[in-house]
Amino acid sequence: MSAQSTAVRGPSGLLTPVVQQILKLLGLAFLDVFGILLFYTFWYVGQWGLAAAIAIITLLVNVVVFVPRLYPVRWLSPGLAMMILMVIYPIIFTFTVAFTNYSDGHLYGKSESIALHGRVTYTPADARVYQFEPFVAKDDPSQLALWLTHDRGDGTTEVLWARVDEPLQPVDTDDPTPPEEFEGFRPMERSELFGVIRQLESGTFGEGADTVSVTSASRRTAARAEQRYVYDEELDGITDRVTETFYAADNEIGSWIAAKGTAEESKLEPGFFVFVGFTNFTRFFSDPALRGPLAIVFGWTVAFAFLSVFTTFVLGLFMALILNEKSIPYRKALRSLLIIPYAIPAVISILAWKGMMNPNIGVFAKTLGIEVPWFSDAGWAKIGIVLINLWLGYPYMMLITSGALQSIPTDIYEAAEVDGAGSRQRFWNITLPLLLVAVGPLLIASFTFNFNNFVVIEAYNKGGPPIPGTLTPAGYTDILISYTYRLAFGSGRGADYGLASAITIVIFFIVATITLLNFRFTGQWEEVSKNV
Amino acid sequence: MSDTPRQASYDFVVSIGNVAFVVILLGSFMIMPWFGTYSGWKLLTTETPLNASLPLLPVLWLVPLALVAAGVLLLWAMFRPERKPQAYRLIIAACVVGLLYYVLFIFTLTQELPARATVGIGTIVILIGLLALIWQMRTYRPILVLLMALIFALFPVLWVISAAFNPSGNMATQTLIPQNVQSIGDLFANFNKLLSPEAQTLYPFWRWMFNSLFVASITAVLSVAISALAAYSFSRFRFQGRQNLLLLVLLIQVFPNMLAMVALFLILQQIGKLSEFIPAAIPALAGIDWSFFRAFGLDSLGGLILVYLGGALGINTWLMKGFYDSVPREIDESAQVDGATHWQTFRLLIFPLVRPILAVVAVLAFVGTFNEFVLARVLLRSKDNYTLMVGLYLFVSDNFAKDWGGFAAGALIGAAPIVIVYLLLQDQIVGGLTTGAVKG
């Protein structure tokens, strides 16, 4: 990515072209090695999307460096690389996830899910029993190990060395008595043992499915554990060897199911993620637990965005009109004071308002003498949000409308005055129409901004008060984006990334459509093309 | 209209009456319990020295004085030949409002009416009075509306500043003018408490501030660098697909990367896990310490910066291209005739010319990143890694009413630099606004 900065370092030929060329190639080589490393690693762990993104970025950089015709693109490559990784890939990812059931309980691919279950062990009744001697690392008292001995019954003894998260290691010796020192570990004193009994009994020693767990610390016995869940490729299912249950893979919903059509406990968790087609989208309409809250949330999103634009525009325009009066003294200073709400970080402002609105001890309650349920009542919460957003947003409208007001030619007003139009008529028939033409695109952009104005919703009341009786976490003041957030990262009800992504896509299409229409009708498109 | 001297003097006196009315109204605000001069009012009326904290008593005398002034003016205006009905309607209104308020307060003090009810009624009286006032005075309408606008705009700011300097630190007992201030040090009690080393373990405020500054400055510098290079290309080269690329860059930003928060969360998670993945994938490289990838994973400032940089190529590039276009091409063409490479042209000719503008864009990028909340909230998970906005948000949700003063102090420290930058750069910001960047 830094190809061009390594290419030419000196301002006036400090480096000869040959050296420059070598430096460039070295930088590129370093980048390529790094890219290939990441690509292979992501490929190896099954993150094909990320692997592809890395591959595309690496290829792009190489092509751009080696094709002279693409020299201009070289200047863009750092930005393009970041854009591909952090904007384009996430968009594609979101689109993909929306068609899967990626959610809590379905976070792994099928093979990963099988591998995960394969690591679970149990101790069968007829397991091989060992006597053990506890060891402790000399330099780290939290590291425990076991010296295991098992009398095979033919006069020989099997000796094993077991550590946490490392494979069991057979010790080739005829003498089963524990040594004074082994691989940096020493036998534990009797007095030390008491403190670690719990750690010994709860932990397993060894790695993967091949482990040993302590059955009794006082009798110093341990048993060889065995793999509990075994996957059968032909039957496409997992057998639980403790309960002898067979969990068949349901590749439609990505779950391991014992007997189809029965209760929840017959599932083996976690399942795996599968492509579910348009299920997430059809759930908007078909799932009654989702349909109700989603309709409320969608309605409020539109209402909130509209009310925000409308109220801020009216107040902003009003203030701009007043500030536009030449007779007002200190106009510049007044404008500075009036844009202060816009300058303060929004989160801080919202929290401050939240404090002032405290229904019991906030300053509003003290002034009005009544307790307004700003946070517990849906209607008041909505009023509160619009009020705060008005405070946050009117300076922006004031600034853009005062700019537009100054660009309206004064001779129109003079002509109107000659024709006998009053000030009100002049406002409604000249100022407002001309103003709306000028700031219309910005109003629409503001609508799309408020459509996704997550900060206000989240910082004010976390979308609350909650809508009762819903399966998904939703509140009366939630807008689509905050609802998405709650679905993905929200309360303890489990994350549903698939559904969250589906809603994101709906938001995306709404916003994109509005923006494209905005571009099209206002000729911004042509402006961009013309300027190019 | 003041064509005669007599008329002019009449108008002058009426305007003094108007001022008296304004004083009455503002004065009534000042005797609100939360204003902090309530105890002073008691002192004024009952002559019992109560807890008069700051010497603001003279302000209180303005209300009754204004009342008297308004009354005198009323009498005077009634007997003038050039009297206008609107003038004394106004002054009567002033006297009525003032008297009402006075009576209400006497009642509160002697009859022990519930203070809350009095205050509520008082507020309604004030609001009605203000509306009546604006209706009456055509010429003063804009100024009075501006006054209301200023109260609306600045009251929350004043309230937070006052909370920060209020030694009680408690929302319930906060007054606009701090009470029980014995020394200057008392004013900074909240700051001392918030910034003390003991408090840092629970709420590492310094750490949050540092994180915010760190993320914002690195993002600002890098994103301006990325944009500056890209804008040079768009401005100075003519290559195939240039138009489409520029449109793509603009269009892609229609999709706010906040919308992809789920995806970004999962991507950063994978990047962070590279430190475990690489040794697993390529055992030969297990000897190298790959843990630096964690500095770009989930819950890391590096990861957050990466995400912010994804949006570097956007509206800023478009703005900068405009600046570059305003630099005549003849300058760099003549340099290139002399054998300068494009890199040299950019570095030695264009860059010095556009540097001031780049600085402004960088400052704005800094402010935008400093204020960003959503992605930081999603991507940062542990207390020590929070940025200031996330930290304050969590601080507040933990114990709002109890440590309101602490929040206010933190908010003041966090917001003051940003506000100053905004006010200094307001002309540039206004210029940038109409070009596209949208907030609010």
Chai-1 contact restraints between the chains, C-beta under 6 A:
chainA,res_idxA,chainB,res_idxB,connection_type,confidence,min_distance_angstrom,max_distance_angstrom,comment,restraint_id
A,V8,B,T341,contact,1.0,0.0,6.0,A-B,restraint_1
A,V8,B,W343,contact,1.0,0.0,6.0,A-B,restraint_2
A,T41,B,F277,contact,1.0,0.0,6.0,A-B,restraint_3
A,T41,B,I278,contact,1.0,0.0,6.0,A-B,restraint_4
A,T41,B,A281,contact,1.0,0.0,6.0,A-B,restraint_5
A,Y44,B,A281,contact,1.0,0.0,6.0,A-B,restraint_6
A,V45,B,F277,contact,1.0,0.0,6.0,A-B,restraint_7
A,Q47,B,Q270,contact,1.0,0.0,6.0,A-B,restraint_8
A,L50,B,Q270,contact,1.0,0.0,6.0,A-B,restraint_9
A,P72,B,S233,contact,1.0,0.0,6.0,A-B,restraint_10
A,P72,B,F237,contact,1.0,0.0,6.0,A-B,restraint_11
A,P72,B,F239,contact,1.0,0.0,6.0,A-B,restraint_12
A,W75,B,L229,contact,1.0,0.0,6.0,A-B,restraint_13
A,W75,B,Y232,contact,1.0,0.0,6.0,A-B,restraint_14
A,W75,B,S233,contact,1.0,0.0,6.0,A-B,restraint_15
A,L76,B,A230,contact,1.0,0.0,6.0,A-B,restraint_16
A,L76,B,S233,contact,1.0,0.0,6.0,A-B,restraint_17
A,P78,B,I226,contact,1.0,0.0,6.0,A-B,restraint_18
A,G79,B,I226,contact,1.0,0.0,6.0,A-B,restraint_19
A,G79,B,A230,contact,1.0,0.0,6.0,A-B,restraint_20
A,G79,B,A312,contact,1.0,0.0,6.0,A-B,restraint_21
A,G79,B,L313,contact,1.0,0.0,6.0,A-B,restraint_22
A,M82,B,L309,contact,1.0,0.0,6.0,A-B,restraint_23
A,M82,B,G310,contact,1.0,0.0,6.0,A-B,restraint_24
A,M82,B,A312,contact,1.0,0.0,6.0,A-B,restraint_25
A,M83,B,G310,contact,1.0,0.0,6.0,A-B,restraint_26
A,M83,B,L313,contact,1.0,0.0,6.0,A-B,restraint_27
A,M86,B,V307,contact,1.0,0.0,6.0,A-B,restraint_28
A,M86,B,G310,contact,1.0,0.0,6.0,A-B,restraint_29
A,V87,B,I252,contact,1.0,0.0,6.0,A-B,restraint_30
A,V87,B,N257,contact,1.0,0.0,6.0,A-B,restraint_31
A,V87,B,G310,contact,1.0,0.0,6.0,A-B,restraint_32
A,P90,B,A260,contact,1.0,0.0,6.0,A-B,restraint_33
A,P90,B,A263,contact,1.0,0.0,6.0,A-B,restraint_34
A,P90,B,L264,contact,1.0,0.0,6.0,A-B,restraint_35
A,I91,B,F255,contact,1.0,0.0,6.0,A-B,restraint_36
A,F93,B,A263,contact,1.0,0.0,6.0,A-B,restraint_37
A,T94,B,A260,contact,1.0,0.0,6.0,A-B,restraint_38
A,T94,B,A263,contact,1.0,0.0,6.0,A-B,restraint_39
A,M319,B,A149,contact,1.0,0.0,6.0,A-B,restraint_40
A,I322,B,P142,contact,1.0,0.0,6.0,A-B,restraint_41
A,I322,B,V145,contact,1.0,0.0,6.0,A-B,restraint_42
A,I322,B,L146,contact,1.0,0.0,6.0,A-B,restraint_43
A,E325,B,P142,contact,1.0,0.0,6.0,A-B,restraint_44
A,S336,B,L423,contact,1.0,0.0,6.0,A-B,restraint_45
A,L338,B,A153,contact,1.0,0.0,6.0,A-B,restraint_46
A,P341,B,A153,contact,1.0,0.0,6.0,A-B,restraint_47
A,A343,B,V419,contact,1.0,0.0,6.0,A-B,restraint_48
A,A343,B,Y422,contact,1.0,0.0,6.0,A-B,restraint_49
A,I344,B,A415,contact,1.0,0.0,6.0,A-B,restraint_50
A,I344,B,V419,contact,1.0,0.0,6.0,A-B,restraint_51
A,P345,B,N371,contact,1.0,0.0,6.0,A-B,restraint_52
A,P345,B,A415,contact,1.0,0.0,6.0,A-B,restraint_53
A,P345,B,I418,contact,1.0,0.0,6.0,A-B,restraint_54
A,V347,B,F373,contact,1.0,0.0,6.0,A-B,restraint_55
A,V347,B,M389,contact,1.0,0.0,6.0,A-B,restraint_56
A,V347,B,Y393,contact,1.0,0.0,6.0,A-B,restraint_57
A,I348,B,A411,contact,1.0,0.0,6.0,A-B,restraint_58
A,I348,B,A415,contact,1.0,0.0,6.0,A-B,restraint_59
A,L351,B,V396,contact,1.0,0.0,6.0,A-B,restraint_60
A,A352,B,P156,contact,1.0,0.0,6.0,A-B,restraint_61
A,A352,B,V160,contact,1.0,0.0,6.0,A-B,restraint_62
A,G355,B,W404,contact,1.0,0.0,6.0,A-B,restraint_63
A,I361,B,M171,contact,1.0,0.0,6.0,A-B,restraint_64
A,I361,B,A172,contact,1.0,0.0,6.0,A-B,restraint_65
A,V363,B,W34,contact,1.0,0.0,6.0,A-B,restraint_66
A,K366,B,W34,contact,1.0,0.0,6.0,A-B,restraint_67
A,T367,B,T123,contact,1.0,0.0,6.0,A-B,restraint_68
A,L368,B,G120,contact,1.0,0.0,6.0,A-B,restraint_69
A,L368,B,T123,contact,1.0,0.0,6.0,A-B,restraint_70
A,G369,B,R116,contact,1.0,0.0,6.0,A-B,restraint_71
A,G369,B,A117,contact,1.0,0.0,6.0,A-B,restraint_72
A,G369,B,V119,contact,1.0,0.0,6.0,A-B,restraint_73
A,G369,B,G120,contact,1.0,0.0,6.0,A-B,restraint_74
A,L392,B,G440,contact,1.0,0.0,6.0,A-B,restraint_75
A,G393,B,G440,contact,1.0,0.0,6.0,A-B,restraint_76
A,Y396,B,G440,contact,1.0,0.0,6.0,A-B,restraint_77
A,L399,B,V430,contact,1.0,0.0,6.0,A-B,restraint_78
A,L399,B,L433,contact,1.0,0.0,6.0,A-B,restraint_79
A,I400,B,L433,contact,1.0,0.0,6.0,A-B,restraint_80
A,I400,B,T434,contact,1.0,0.0,6.0,A-B,restraint_81
A,G403,B,T434,contact,1.0,0.0,6.0,A-B,restraint_82
A,A445,B,V438,contact,1.0,0.0,6.0,A-B,restraint_83
A,S446,B,V438,contact,1.0,0.0,6.0,A-B,restraint_84
A,F449,B,V438,contact,1.0,0.0,6.0,A-B,restraint_85
A,F454,B,V374,contact,1.0,0.0,6.0,A-B,restraint_86
A,V455,B,F373,contact,1.0,0.0,6.0,A-B,restraint_87
A,A488,B,V262,contact,1.0,0.0,6.0,A-B,restraint_88
A,Y497,B,V262,contact,1.0,0.0,6.0,A-B,restraint_89
A,A500,B,V262,contact,1.0,0.0,6.0,A-B,restraint_90
A,S501,B,V262,contact,1.0,0.0,6.0,A-B,restraint_91
A,T504,B,L259,contact,1.0,0.0,6.0,A-B,restraint_92
A,F508,B,F255,contact,1.0,0.0,6.0,A-B,restraint_93
A,A512,B,V254,contact,1.0,0.0,6.0,A-B,restraint_94
A,T515,B,V254,contact,1.0,0.0,6.0,A-B,restraint_95
A,V532,B,Q243,contact,1.0,0.0,6.0,A-B,restraint_96
A,V532,B,L246,contact,1.0,0.0,6.0,A-B,restraint_97
